[in-house]
Amino acid sequence: PLKWHKQLFKYAKKLNIKIFSSPFSEESVKFLEKINCPAYKIASFEMNDLNLIKSVVKTKKPIIISTGTFNLKEIKKTFNFVKKNGSKDITLLYCVSSYPSDDSEFNLNNIKILKENFKCKVGFSDHSLGSKISEYAAIMGAEVFEKHITLKSIKNAVDKKFSLKDKEIQLYKKNII
């Protein structure tokens, strides 16, 4: 929820952690600009929302786009739109949009395909269990990683099943570097 953002951004700044957010509306971009969001991530289901994307590009900040449910032609359309509207710092994330994703659903060659077709940073949005698929994604050239995390004490989070719990993020990071 947006109401959590001010406190989260303040806490991250205190810990010297880079923090950014995924807006889902033009209004949320305006809100995030007020709290100095340094970058924006477009969730895969919003990749074709060109009004939202245009409002993010206008900020002149880095944009990370998750490609989850889209084919290469659709990704090209969005990528070209972002470049045409002036964005220079673009990262595409290879993503399988199932939650959790089964290991058999991944084709990590898509990381290389994205790199070859778009000549930009390419990363991996990981909804699998654990870190094994991200380790392979790193080998394939992924430079940016998205992984859900939560606290063990949280009982009913929608992403709890495929999220790393508590300090598991440290092992995840160690395994992909």
matplotlib code that plots the C-alpha trace (Angstrom):
import matplotlib.pyplot as plt

x = [0.0, 1.1, 0.6, 3.6, 6.0, 7.0, 8.0, 9.8, 11.7, 12.8, 13.9, 15.8, 17.6, 18.6, 20.1, 21.7, 19.6, 18.4, 14.7, 12.2, 8.7, 6.3, 3.6, 0.3, -1.2, -0.1, -1.3, 1.1, 4.0, 3.1, 3.1, 6.4, 8.0, 7.1, 9.1, 12.0, 11.7, 15.1, 13.9, 10.7, 9.9, 7.0, 5.3, 4.8, 1.0, 1.5, 4.1, 1.5, 0.1, 1.7, 0.2, 1.7, 5.0, 5.1, 4.5, 7.5, 9.7, 8.9, 10.7, 14.0, 14.8, 15.9, 13.1, 13.0, 10.4, 9.3, 8.4, 6.4, 3.4, 4.6, 6.2, 9.2, 7.1, 5.2, 8.4, 9.9, 6.8, 7.2, 11.0, 10.9, 8.2, 10.3, 13.4, 11.4, 10.1, 13.6, 14.5, 18.2, 18.5, 16.4, 16.5, 14.4, 13.6, 13.0, 10.1, 7.7, 4.4, 3.2, 3.3, 5.3, 7.0, 7.9, 11.5, 10.4, 8.6, 11.9, 13.8, 16.8, 18.0, 15.5, 18.0, 20.4, 17.7, 16.7, 20.4, 20.9, 17.7, 17.7, 21.3, 20.4, 20.8, 18.8, 17.8, 15.6, 12.4, 12.3, 9.1, 10.6, 11.2, 14.7, 17.7, 18.7, 17.0, 18.5, 22.0, 21.5, 20.1, 23.4, 25.4, 23.3, 24.1, 21.3, 22.6, 19.6, 17.5, 14.1, 13.1, 10.2, 11.1, 9.0, 9.3, 8.6, 6.2, 3.9, 1.1, -1.0, 1.0, -0.1, 3.5, 4.7, 5.0, 7.7, 9.3, 12.6, 12.1, 14.1, 17.9, 17.6, 18.2, 21.8, 22.4, 20.5, 22.7, 25.9, 24.8, 24.1, 27.2]
y = [0.0, 3.5, 4.5, 2.2, 3.8, 7.0, 4.9, 2.2, 4.8, 6.6, 3.4, 2.2, 5.6, 5.2, 1.8, 3.1, 0.6, 1.6, 1.4, 1.9, 0.8, -0.5, 2.0, 0.7, 4.1, 7.5, 8.8, 6.4, 7.8, 11.3, 10.1, 8.2, 11.3, 13.3, 10.8, 10.8, 7.3, 6.8, 4.2, 2.4, -1.2, -2.0, -5.2, -7.6, -7.2, -3.4, -3.8, -2.7, 0.2, 2.9, 5.7, 4.4, 3.8, 7.3, 8.9, 6.9, 7.8, 11.5, 11.2, 10.6, 7.9, 4.3, 1.9, -1.8, -3.7, -7.2, -9.1, -12.0, -12.6, -11.0, -12.2, -10.7, -8.6, -7.1, -6.5, -4.7, -2.4, -1.4, -1.1, 1.1, 3.3, 3.8, 4.7, 6.9, 8.8, 9.5, 6.8, 5.9, 3.6, 0.5, -2.9, -5.8, -8.7, -12.2, -13.5, -16.5, -15.2, -18.1, -18.1, -20.1, -20.9, -24.6, -25.1, -26.8, -23.5, -21.6, -21.2, -19.2, -18.8, -16.0, -13.9, -14.2, -13.5, -10.3, -9.2, -9.8, -8.1, -5.0, -4.3, -3.2, -4.6, -7.8, -9.4, -12.1, -11.8, -15.0, -16.5, -20.0, -21.7, -21.1, -19.7, -22.5, -20.9, -17.5, -19.1, -20.4, -17.0, -15.4, -17.9, -16.9, -13.3, -11.8, -8.7, -7.6, -9.9, -9.6, -12.0, -11.7, -11.7, -11.8, -12.4, -15.9, -14.2, -13.0, -15.5, -14.6, -12.8, -13.7, -14.3, -16.2, -19.6, -18.5, -15.7, -16.0, -15.9, -13.6, -14.1, -16.5, -13.4, -13.4, -16.9, -16.1, -13.1, -15.2, -17.9, -15.5, -13.3]
z = [0.0, -0.7, 2.9, 3.8, 1.3, 3.3, 6.3, 4.1, 2.1, 5.3, 6.9, 3.8, 3.6, 7.3, 6.4, 3.2, 1.1, -2.4, -2.5, -5.4, -6.2, -8.8, -9.6, -10.9, -11.9, -13.0, -9.6, -7.8, -10.0, -8.8, -5.2, -5.6, -7.1, -4.0, -1.9, -4.3, -5.7, -7.6, -10.1, -11.2, -11.9, -14.2, -13.3, -16.2, -16.2, -16.7, -19.5, -22.1, -20.1, -22.2, -20.2, -17.0, -18.7, -20.3, -16.8, -15.5, -18.5, -17.9, -14.5, -16.4, -13.9, -14.5, -15.5, -15.0, -17.0, -16.3, -19.4, -17.9, -20.1, -23.3, -26.5, -28.2, -30.6, -27.7, -25.7, -28.7, -28.9, -25.2, -25.4, -28.5, -26.9, -23.8, -25.9, -28.2, -25.2, -23.9, -21.4, -21.4, -18.4, -19.3, -17.7, -19.0, -16.6, -17.9, -15.9, -15.7, -14.5, -12.4, -8.6, -7.6, -10.9, -11.4, -12.5, -15.7, -16.8, -17.3, -20.5, -19.4, -23.0, -23.0, -21.0, -23.9, -26.4, -24.6, -24.4, -28.1, -29.2, -27.0, -26.1, -22.5, -19.0, -18.6, -15.3, -13.8, -11.9, -9.9, -8.6, -8.1, -4.8, -3.4, -5.4, -7.8, -10.9, -10.1, -9.9, -13.5, -14.6, -13.3, -15.4, -18.4, -17.9, -15.7, -14.1, -12.0, -9.8, -8.3, -5.5, -3.1, 0.6, 3.7, 7.4, 8.9, 11.3, 8.5, 8.2, 5.2, 2.5, -1.0, -2.0, 1.1, -0.5, -3.0, -0.9, 0.8, 4.6, 6.9, 6.4, 3.5, 1.3, 2.4, 1.1, -2.1, -2.7, -2.0, -4.4, -7.4, -7.1]

ax = plt.figure().add_subplot(projection="3d")
ax.plot(x, y, z, "-o")
ax.set_aspect("equal")
plt.show()
